[in-house]
Amino acid sequence: MSSSTADRGEQAEAAATKPPMRDALVAAAFQLFLERGYEETTVDDIVALAGVGRRSFFRYFPSKLDVVFPDHERCLADMTEFLAASDPGDEPVRRVCDAARLVLRMYAENPTFSVQRYRLTKQVPGLRTYELSVVWRYERALADYLRDRFARRRDGTLRADVIAAAVVAAHNNALRSWLRADGRSDADAAVDHALGLVQSAFGTPAGQPVDEGPEDVVVVVSRRGAPLWRVVQEIETTLATDVRR
């Protein structure tokens, strides 16, 4: 084998083992964040360490802030797709709990990175604000699914929003406990326990049909020939009495 052939083989092997540019940018950014601090690190610093140009950075990330959360958009899309693929017979509370586990899986894929991001986010108010906006988007995705499932209930919107908030709160409580333990504890067990509380409080027990509530039907008996305003008044009175119950 000639030396040039060997060189080409080594170059090909090096290219194959080199991380994709997006991953390289994230790795470079966090190395600098840990060494210098988030505020002190610029995009120019990141691209210089990664060995790419500024244009390459902005091809993947709109801003320096977005490089801290490179996987949330994908996870949110996966969650939305998971909920959209639900069957009518799926128990809705169990379904949103399973959707929340997709977020845990994302964090657990790289515990070291997740712990580093958790510590960094605690130190930088701007990152914490961004993270809260991401959490809100997860909650809205869960609530939108539940609102559709509970559309026939009179309290469907309220029920959907309360359950979505409970799922996010339970999941995040367990997730943060895992992150504070440096990713060494059993994240699955902690999240299962937390989401189990939500399931027991709001879900339908296994084996029972999913009851999404009957449609509101109001029957009013009025004498023949009664004026329309009288019929409307009787309907309003019936509805008001039912709400008070």
TISETI-193709 format. One line per 5 residues: number of its first residue (from 0); their letters; for each residue z, x, y of N, C-alpha, C. Coordinates in nm, 3 decimals, m for minus. Layout:
% TISETI-193709
NUM = A = Z/X/Y/Z/X/Y/Z/X/Y; ...
END
This chain:
% TISETI-193709
0 = MSSST = 0.000/0.085/m0.119/0.000/0.000/0.000/0.000/0.089/0.124; m0.089/0.058/0.220/m0.096/0.138/0.341/0.022/0.109/0.431; 0.047/0.201/0.525/0.159/0.183/0.618/0.137/0.062/0.707; 0.008/0.037/0.745/m0.020/m0.077/0.833/0.006/m0.208/0.760; m0.027/m0.213/0.631/m0.001/m0.333/0.552/0.149/m0.356/0.540
5 = ADRGE = 0.222/m0.247/0.518/0.368/m0.258/0.508/0.428/m0.306/0.640; 0.374/m0.253/0.752/0.425/m0.295/0.883/0.401/m0.443/0.906; 0.282/m0.490/0.868/0.252/m0.632/0.886/0.344/m0.718/0.800; 0.375/m0.671/0.681/0.465/m0.744/0.594/0.605/m0.752/0.651; 0.651/m0.641/0.710/0.784/m0.640/0.772/0.787/m0.732/0.893
10 = QAEAA = 0.679/m0.734/0.970/0.673/m0.821/1.086/0.674/m0.968/1.045; 0.601/m0.999/0.939/0.598/m1.137/0.890/0.735/m1.181/0.841; 0.802/m1.089/0.771/0.937/m1.120/0.721/1.034/m1.140/0.836; 1.023/m1.057/0.938/1.111/m1.072/1.053/1.085/m1.202/1.126; 0.959/m1.242/1.136/0.925/m1.368/1.203/0.979/m1.487/1.125
15 = ATKPP = 0.976/m1.474/0.992/1.023/m1.585/0.908/1.173/m1.604/0.919; 1.246/m1.494/0.939/1.391/m1.502/0.946/1.441/m1.524/1.089; 1.354/m1.512/1.187/1.393/m1.532/1.326/1.419/m1.680/1.351; 1.531/m1.715/1.418/1.561/m1.855/1.441/1.459/m1.918/1.535; 1.433/m2.047/1.522/1.340/m2.113/1.613/1.386/m2.094/1.758
20 = MRDAL = 1.291/m2.103/1.850/1.322/m2.073/1.989/1.433/m2.162/2.043; 1.432/m2.290/2.006/1.536/m2.381/2.054/1.674/m2.334/2.009; 1.685/m2.298/1.883/1.813/m2.249/1.831/1.852/m2.117/1.895; 1.753/m2.032/1.920/1.781/m1.903/1.984/1.835/m1.922/2.125; 1.782/m2.019/2.197/1.830/m2.047/2.332/1.974/m2.098/2.329
25 = VAAAF = 2.004/m2.186/2.235/2.141/m2.238/2.223/2.237/m2.125/2.189; 2.198/m2.040/2.094/2.285/m1.928/2.054/2.309/m1.833/2.172; 2.203/m1.802/2.246/2.216/m1.713/2.360/2.305/m1.774/2.467; 2.287/m1.904/2.492/2.366/m1.972/2.594/2.514/m1.968/2.560; 2.549/m1.998/2.437/2.690/m2.002/2.401/2.752/m1.863/2.394
30 = QLFLE = 2.672/m1.765/2.359/2.725/m1.628/2.363/2.766/m1.592/2.505; 2.682/m1.629/2.600/2.711/m1.598/2.740/2.824/m1.686/2.795; 2.826/m1.813/2.754/2.934/m1.901/2.799/3.070/m1.846/2.757; 3.075/m1.795/2.634/3.202/m1.741/2.583/3.239/m1.609/2.649; 3.138/m1.531/2.682/3.164/m1.400/2.742/3.194/m1.409/2.892
35 = RGYEE = 3.114/m1.491/2.963/3.123/m1.493/3.109/3.185/m1.621/3.164; 3.170/m1.730/3.089/3.208/m1.861/3.140/3.084/m1.944/3.168; 3.098/m2.074/3.163/2.984/m2.164/3.181/2.928/m2.155/3.322; 3.015/m2.165/3.423/2.969/m2.167/3.562/2.904/m2.035/3.601; 2.950/m1.926/3.543/2.898/m1.794/3.581/2.767/m1.760/3.512
40 = TTVDD = 2.726/m1.838/3.415/2.603/m1.811/3.341/2.487/m1.891/3.400; 2.375/m1.826/3.423/2.258/m1.893/3.477/2.151/m1.909/3.369; 2.054/m1.993/3.398/1.941/m2.009/3.307/1.867/m1.877/3.291; 1.856/m1.800/3.400/1.789/m1.670/3.391/1.863/m1.577/3.295; 1.996/m1.585/3.296/2.074/m1.504/3.203/2.044/m1.543/3.058
45 = IVALA = 2.035/m1.672/3.036/2.013/m1.723/2.899/1.876/m1.679/2.846; 1.772/m1.698/2.927/1.638/m1.665/2.879/1.622/m1.514/2.862; 1.691/m1.437/2.946/1.684/m1.292/2.932/1.743/m1.247/2.800; 1.857/m1.306/2.763/1.920/m1.269/2.636/1.838/m1.318/2.518; 1.779/m1.435/2.532/1.698/m1.491/2.422/1.561/m1.425/2.413
50 = GVGRR = 1.520/m1.354/2.519/1.392/m1.286/2.516/1.273/m1.378/2.537; 1.293/m1.485/2.617/1.184/m1.579/2.645/1.178/m1.603/2.796; 1.079/m1.680/2.839/1.066/m1.709/2.981/1.135/m1.840/3.020; 1.149/m1.860/3.151/1.213/m1.983/3.201/1.138/m2.107/3.156; 1.005/m2.097/3.152/0.925/m2.213/3.112/0.961/m2.257/2.970
55 = SFFRY = 0.988/m2.161/2.884/1.025/m2.193/2.747/1.158/m2.267/2.743; 1.252/m2.226/2.829/1.382/m2.293/2.833/1.365/m2.440/2.871; 1.293/m2.465/2.978/1.280/m2.602/3.028/1.187/m2.687/2.942; 1.117/m2.625/2.850/1.038/m2.702/2.754/1.132/m2.774/2.656; 1.249/m2.717/2.635/1.344/m2.775/2.539/1.462/m2.844/2.607
60 = FPSKL = 1.503/m2.796/2.724/1.624/m2.848/2.787/1.598/m2.873/2.937; 1.626/m2.994/2.984/1.605/m3.023/3.126/1.694/m2.940/3.218; 1.811/m2.900/3.169/1.904/m2.825/3.253/1.996/m2.740/3.166; 2.075/m2.657/3.232/2.173/m2.576/3.159/2.274/m2.665/3.089; 2.308/m2.776/3.150/2.404/m2.869/3.091/2.356/m2.921/2.955
65 = DVVFP = 2.227/m2.948/2.945/2.174/m3.007/2.821/2.178/m2.911/2.704; 2.181/m2.780/2.730/2.183/m2.684/2.620/2.317/m2.688/2.547; 2.419/m2.745/2.613/2.550/m2.756/2.549/2.550/m2.867/2.445; 2.464/m2.965/2.463/2.458/m3.081/2.372/2.317/m3.096/2.315; 2.271/m2.999/2.238/2.131/m3.000/2.194/2.099/m3.101/2.085
70 = DHERC = 2.201/m3.159/2.023/2.178/m3.241/1.904/2.210/m3.388/1.923; 2.262/m3.427/2.038/2.304/m3.566/2.054/2.187/m3.664/2.064; 2.079/m3.622/2.126/1.963/m3.712/2.136/1.910/m3.745/1.997; 1.901/m3.643/1.913/1.854/m3.665/1.776/1.950/m3.757/1.702; 2.080/m3.735/1.718/2.178/m3.815/1.648/2.175/m3.961/1.695
75 = LADMT = 2.158/m3.980/1.826/2.150/m4.116/1.879/2.027/m4.188/1.825; 1.918/m4.116/1.814/1.796/m4.175/1.758/1.815/m4.210/1.611; 1.882/m4.122/1.537/1.910/m4.149/1.396/2.000/m4.272/1.381; 2.100/m4.284/1.469/2.190/m4.399/1.463/2.115/m4.529/1.492; 2.032/m4.526/1.594/1.955/m4.645/1.630/1.862/m4.687/1.517
80 = EFLAA = 1.799/m4.588/1.455/1.709/m4.616/1.342/1.787/m4.670/1.223; 1.904/m4.614/1.197/1.989/m4.660/1.087/2.030/m4.806/1.106; 2.069/m4.842/1.226/2.110/m4.980/1.253/1.990/m5.075/1.246; 1.876/m5.030/1.294/1.756/m5.115/1.292/1.710/m5.142/1.149; 1.743/m5.053/1.056/1.701/m5.069/0.916/1.799/m5.156/0.836
85 = SDPGD = 1.896/m5.215/0.902/1.996/m5.295/0.832/1.934/m5.421/0.772; 1.992/m5.466/0.662/1.953/m5.593/0.601/2.043/m5.704/0.653; 1.994/m5.828/0.654/2.077/m5.940/0.701/2.207/m5.955/0.621; 2.205/m5.911/0.495/2.324/m5.924/0.413/2.427/m5.814/0.431; 2.394/m5.712/0.510/2.490/m5.604/0.534/2.609/m5.656/0.613
90 = EPVRR = 2.728/m5.616/0.573/2.847/m5.653/0.649/2.844/m5.575/0.780; 2.839/m5.642/0.896/2.810/m5.574/1.023/2.913/m5.469/1.063; 3.041/m5.495/1.040/3.142/m5.396/1.080/3.131/m5.271/0.993; 3.109/m5.291/0.865/3.091/m5.175/0.776/2.967/m5.096/0.817; 2.863/m5.166/0.860/2.739/m5.099/0.898/2.760/m5.011/1.021
95 = VCDAA = 2.832/m5.059/1.122/2.853/m4.975/1.240/2.949/m4.860/1.210; 3.042/m4.882/1.116/3.128/m4.770/1.075/3.046/m4.661/1.008; 2.951/m4.702/0.924/2.864/m4.604/0.859/2.776/m4.534/0.962; 2.734/m4.607/1.064/2.653/m4.545/1.170/2.733/m4.438/1.243; 2.860/m4.464/1.266/2.945/m4.367/1.335/2.960/m4.240/1.252
100 = RLVLR = 2.955/m4.253/1.121/2.968/m4.135/1.035/2.851/m4.038/1.053; 2.739/m4.087/1.104/2.626/m3.998/1.132/2.664/m3.896/1.240; 2.747/m3.938/1.335/2.792/m3.846/1.439/2.882/m3.739/1.379; 2.971/m3.781/1.291/3.057/m3.683/1.223/2.974/m3.582/1.146; 2.872/m3.630/1.078/2.786/m3.540/1.000/2.721/m3.436/1.090
105 = MYAEN = 2.680/m3.479/1.210/2.619/m3.386/1.305/2.717/m3.274/1.341; 2.841/m3.310/1.371/2.942/m3.210/1.406/2.972/m3.119/1.287; 2.981/m3.177/1.168/3.020/m3.101/1.050/2.911/m3.007/1.001; 2.787/m3.027/1.046/2.677/m2.937/1.005/2.703/m2.794/1.050; 2.770/m2.778/1.164/2.797/m2.644/1.218/2.936/m2.645/1.281
110 = PTFSV = 3.042/m2.632/1.199/3.179/m2.640/1.252/3.208/m2.537/1.360; 3.159/m2.414/1.344/3.187/m2.311/1.443/3.132/m2.349/1.580; 3.007/m2.392/1.584/2.946/m2.434/1.709/3.019/m2.555/1.767; 3.056/m2.651/1.683/3.123/m2.772/1.730/3.257/m2.740/1.792; 3.331/m2.649/1.732/3.462/m2.610/1.786/3.444/m2.536/1.919
115 = QRYRL = 3.346/m2.447/1.925/3.319/m2.375/2.050/3.283/m2.473/2.161; 3.201/m2.570/2.131/3.161/m2.669/2.232/3.281/m2.753/2.276; 3.365/m2.789/2.182/3.485/m2.867/2.215/3.573/m2.792/2.313; 3.595/m2.665/2.288/3.679/m2.584/2.377/3.614/m2.567/2.514; 3.484/m2.545/2.513/3.412/m2.528/2.639/3.417/m2.657/2.721
120 = TKQVP = 3.395/m2.769/2.656/3.394/m2.898/2.725/3.529/m2.929/2.789; 3.636/m2.889/2.723/3.770/m2.912/2.779/3.791/m2.833/2.907; 3.720/m2.722/2.922/3.741/m2.633/3.037/3.653/m2.668/3.156; 3.542/m2.739/3.132/3.444/m2.764/3.239/3.434/m2.915/3.265; 3.484/m2.964/3.379/3.482/m3.107/3.407/3.344/m3.169/3.399
125 = GLRTY = 3.242/m3.098/3.446/3.107/m3.152/3.442/3.059/m3.178/3.300; 3.096/m3.091/3.209/3.058/m3.111/3.069/3.133/m3.229/3.009; 3.259/m3.243/3.048/3.337/m3.357/2.998/3.277/m3.488/3.045; 3.233/m3.492/3.170/3.169/m3.613/3.222/3.041/m3.644/3.147; 2.963/m3.540/3.120/2.838/m3.559/3.045/2.869/m3.610/2.905
130 = ELSVV = 2.970/m3.554/2.842/3.005/m3.595/2.707/3.047/m3.741/2.704; 3.122/m3.785/2.804/3.163/m3.925/2.811/3.042/m4.018/2.823; 2.940/m3.974/2.896/2.819/m4.055/2.908/2.746/m4.066/2.775; 2.751/m3.959/2.697/2.689/m3.962/2.565/2.766/m4.056/2.472; 2.897/m4.049/2.477/2.981/m4.138/2.395/2.952/m4.283/2.431
135 = WRYER = 2.935/m4.311/2.559/2.906/m4.447/2.603/2.774/m4.495/2.543; 2.676/m4.408/2.534/2.546/m4.447/2.477/2.559/m4.479/2.328; 2.643/m4.403/2.257/2.669/m4.436/2.116/2.733/m4.575/2.107; 2.830/m4.598/2.192/2.900/m4.727/2.188/2.805/m4.842/2.218; 2.715/m4.823/2.314/2.619/m4.929/2.347/2.525/m4.956/2.230
140 = ALADY = 2.485/m4.852/2.158/2.398/m4.872/2.043/2.467/m4.957/1.936; 2.595/m4.930/1.912/2.672/m5.009/1.816/2.689/m5.152/1.866; 2.721/m5.167/1.994/2.744/m5.299/2.050/2.617/m5.384/2.049; 2.503/m5.322/2.078/2.377/m5.396/2.078/2.347/m5.453/1.939; 2.371/m5.372/1.837/2.350/m5.419/1.700/2.443/m5.536/1.668
145 = LRDRF = 2.570/m5.521/1.705/2.668/m5.625/1.675/2.642/m5.752/1.756; 2.599/m5.737/1.878/2.567/m5.856/1.958/2.457/m5.938/1.891; 2.360/m5.870/1.835/2.253/m5.941/1.765/2.307/m6.011/1.640; 2.394/m5.944/1.567/2.450/m6.003/1.445/2.544/m6.119/1.474; 2.613/m6.111/1.588/2.710/m6.215/1.623/2.656/m6.314/1.726
150 = ARRRD = 2.525/m6.319/1.740/2.465/m6.401/1.845/2.499/m6.549/1.830; 2.526/m6.594/1.709/2.554/m6.736/1.687/2.700/m6.772/1.713; 2.782/m6.672/1.733/2.923/m6.698/1.764/2.940/m6.725/1.913; 3.033/m6.813/1.946/3.061/m6.838/2.086/3.120/m6.713/2.152; 3.199/m6.637/2.076/3.260/m6.515/2.129/3.186/m6.391/2.081
155 = GTLRA = 3.057/m6.406/2.049/2.982/m6.297/1.988/2.975/m6.171/2.072; 2.948/m6.187/2.202/2.938/m6.069/2.289/3.072/m5.997/2.300; 3.177/m6.074/2.321/3.311/m6.015/2.331/3.347/m5.944/2.201; 3.324/m6.010/2.090/3.357/m5.952/1.960/3.280/m5.823/1.936; 3.151/m5.824/1.970/3.067/m5.706/1.951/3.119/m5.589/2.033
160 = DVIAA = 3.152/m5.614/2.159/3.197/m5.506/2.247/3.332/m5.450/2.204; 3.421/m5.539/2.161/3.554/m5.494/2.117/3.543/m5.408/1.991; 3.463/m5.452/1.896/3.449/m5.377/1.771/3.381/m5.243/1.795; 3.276/m5.242/1.877/3.207/m5.116/1.907/3.303/m5.016/1.972; 3.385/m5.064/2.065/3.481/m4.975/2.131/3.585/m4.924/2.031
165 = AVVAA = 3.627/m5.011/1.940/3.727/m4.971/1.839/3.669/m4.867/1.744; 3.544/m4.884/1.704/3.479/m4.786/1.614/3.472/m4.649/1.682; 3.429/m4.647/1.807/3.417/m4.519/1.879/3.554/m4.455/1.898; 3.654/m4.535/1.934/3.788/m4.480/1.955/3.845/m4.422/1.826; 3.828/m4.495/1.716/3.881/m4.447/1.587/3.808/m4.320/1.543
170 = HNNAL = 3.676/m4.321/1.553/3.597/m4.204/1.514/3.635/m4.082/1.598; 3.643/m4.100/1.729/3.670/m3.986/1.817/3.811/m3.932/1.800; 3.906/m4.019/1.769/4.042/m3.973/1.744/4.046/m3.878/1.624; 3.979/m3.919/1.516/3.976/m3.834/1.396/3.893/m3.708/1.420; 3.782/m3.722/1.491/3.696/m3.606/1.518/3.770/m3.501/1.601
175 = RSWLR = 3.840/m3.545/1.704/3.912/m3.449/1.788/4.025/m3.381/1.711; 4.089/m3.453/1.621/4.192/m3.390/1.538/4.132/m3.278/1.454; 4.013/m3.303/1.402/3.943/m3.202/1.322/3.904/m3.083/1.409; 3.856/m3.108/1.529/3.816/m3.000/1.620/3.937/m2.918/1.664; 4.050/m2.985/1.690/4.171/m2.912/1.730/4.222/m2.825/1.616
180 = ADGRS = 4.189/m2.863/1.493/4.227/m2.781/1.377/4.121/m2.675/1.346; 4.034/m2.649/1.444/3.928/m2.548/1.430/3.830/m2.581/1.318; 3.813/m2.709/1.289/3.717/m2.750/1.188/3.758/m2.717/1.046; 3.888/m2.696/1.023/3.934/m2.655/0.890/3.993/m2.770/0.809; 4.025/m2.879/0.873/4.082/m2.991/0.800/3.971/m3.076/0.738
185 = DADAA = 4.010/m3.181/0.667/3.914/m3.267/0.599/3.867/m3.375/0.696; 3.753/m3.351/0.759/3.702/m3.444/0.860/3.665/m3.578/0.798; 3.603/m3.576/0.681/3.561/m3.700/0.618/3.680/m3.790/0.589; 3.787/m3.733/0.537/3.906/m3.812/0.504/3.968/m3.871/0.630; 3.974/m3.792/0.737/4.034/m3.839/0.861/3.953/m3.953/0.922
190 = VDHAL = 3.820/m3.939/0.924/3.735/m4.043/0.980/3.735/m4.167/0.892; 3.735/m4.149/0.761/3.741/m4.264/0.670/3.869/m4.345/0.693; 3.980/m4.275/0.712/4.107/m4.344/0.736/4.101/m4.420/0.869; 4.051/m4.355/0.973/4.046/m4.418/1.105/3.953/m4.540/1.105; 3.835/m4.524/1.046/3.740/m4.635/1.043/3.787/m4.745/0.947
195 = GLVQS = 3.867/m4.707/0.848/3.923/m4.808/0.758/4.013/m4.905/0.832; 4.082/m4.858/0.935/4.166/m4.947/1.016/4.080/m5.049/1.089; 3.966/m5.004/1.141/3.875/m5.095/1.209/3.819/m5.197/1.111; 3.780/m5.148/0.994/3.722/m5.237/0.893/3.822/m5.344/0.850; 3.947/m5.304/0.830/4.048/m5.400/0.786/4.082/m5.501/0.895
200 = AFGTP = 4.069/m5.460/1.021/4.103/m5.549/1.131/3.991/m5.647/1.163; 3.866/m5.604/1.151/3.755/m5.687/1.199/3.652/m5.723/1.092; 3.651/m5.651/0.981/3.545/m5.670/0.883/3.569/m5.785/0.788; 3.466/m5.816/0.713/3.473/m5.918/0.609/3.509/m5.851/0.477; 3.615/m5.896/0.407/3.654/m5.832/0.281/3.540/m5.832/0.180
205 = AGQPV = 3.535/m5.728/0.099/3.430/m5.716/m0.003/3.433/m5.837/m0.095; 3.316/m5.887/m0.127/3.306/m6.002/m0.216/3.298/m6.134/m0.144; 3.332/m6.136/m0.016/3.324/m6.259/0.061/3.194/m6.262/0.139; 3.136/m6.380/0.155/3.010/m6.388/0.231/3.034/m6.352/0.377; 2.933/m6.291/0.436/2.941/m6.254/0.577/2.925/m6.380/0.660
210 = DEGPE = 3.027/m6.413/0.737/3.025/m6.532/0.823/3.003/m6.489/0.966; 2.885/m6.518/1.016/2.856/m6.481/1.154/2.878/m6.597/1.249; 2.940/m6.702/1.198/2.975/m6.814/1.285/2.866/m6.918/1.290; 2.903/m7.044/1.293/2.804/m7.150/1.301/2.747/m7.163/1.442; 2.632/m7.225/1.451/2.578/m7.256/1.583/2.664/m7.364/1.647
215 = DVVVV = 2.677/m7.360/1.779/2.752/m7.461/1.850/2.674/m7.592/1.849; 2.734/m7.694/1.791/2.673/m7.827/1.788/2.773/m7.925/1.846; 2.732/m7.997/1.947/2.819/m8.095/2.011/2.763/m8.234/1.986; 2.846/m8.322/1.931/2.807/m8.460/1.904/2.887/m8.550/1.998; 2.818/m8.624/2.079/2.882/m8.715/2.173/2.832/m8.856/2.146
220 = VSRRG = 2.923/m8.948/2.134/2.889/m9.089/2.113/2.903/m9.161/2.246; 2.797/m9.220/2.292/2.797/m9.292/2.419/2.733/m9.428/2.400; 2.776/m9.524/2.480/2.719/m9.658/2.465/2.575/m9.662/2.513; 2.497/m9.750/2.451/2.358/m9.762/2.486/2.345/m9.811/2.630; 2.253/m9.750/2.701/2.229/m9.789/2.838/2.316/m9.716/2.939
225 = APLWR = 2.403/m9.625/2.890/2.487/m9.550/2.984/2.399/m9.461/3.070; 2.431/m9.447/3.197/2.350/m9.360/3.284/2.358/m9.214/3.239; 2.254/m9.140/3.272/2.247/m9.001/3.228/2.365/m8.920/3.279; 2.408/m8.946/3.403/2.519/m8.869/3.456/2.646/m8.888/3.375; 2.662/m9.012/3.320/2.779/m9.040/3.238/2.774/m8.961/3.107
230 = VVQEI = 2.654/m8.952/3.046/2.638/m8.876/2.922/2.668/m8.728/2.945; 2.615/m8.673/3.055/2.640/m8.533/3.088/2.789/m8.510/3.109; 2.854/m8.603/3.177/2.998/m8.590/3.202/3.076/m8.588/3.071; 3.037/m8.673/2.976/3.106/m8.677/2.847/3.085/m8.548/2.769; 2.964/m8.490/2.778/2.938/m8.362/2.710/3.024/m8.252/2.770
235 = ETTLA = 3.030/m8.245/2.903/3.110/m8.142/2.969/3.257/m8.155/2.934; 3.306/m8.280/2.925/3.445/m8.303/2.890/3.473/m8.257/2.747; 3.378/m8.284/2.656/3.395/m8.243/2.516/3.398/m8.091/2.503; 3.307/m8.023/2.573/3.302/m7.877/2.569/3.430/m7.816/2.627; 3.477/m7.870/2.737/3.599/m7.818/2.799/3.718/m7.835/2.706
240 = TDVRR = 3.725/m7.948/2.637/3.837/m7.972/2.542/3.830/m7.875/2.426; 3.707/m7.847/2.376/3.691/m7.757/2.263/3.730/m7.614/2.300; 3.696/m7.572/2.424/3.731/m7.435/2.468/3.882/m7.421/2.476; 3.954/m7.525/2.526/4.099/m7.518/2.539/4.165/m7.505/2.402; 4.103/m7.559/2.299/4.158/m7.546/2.165/4.148/m7.403/2.115
END
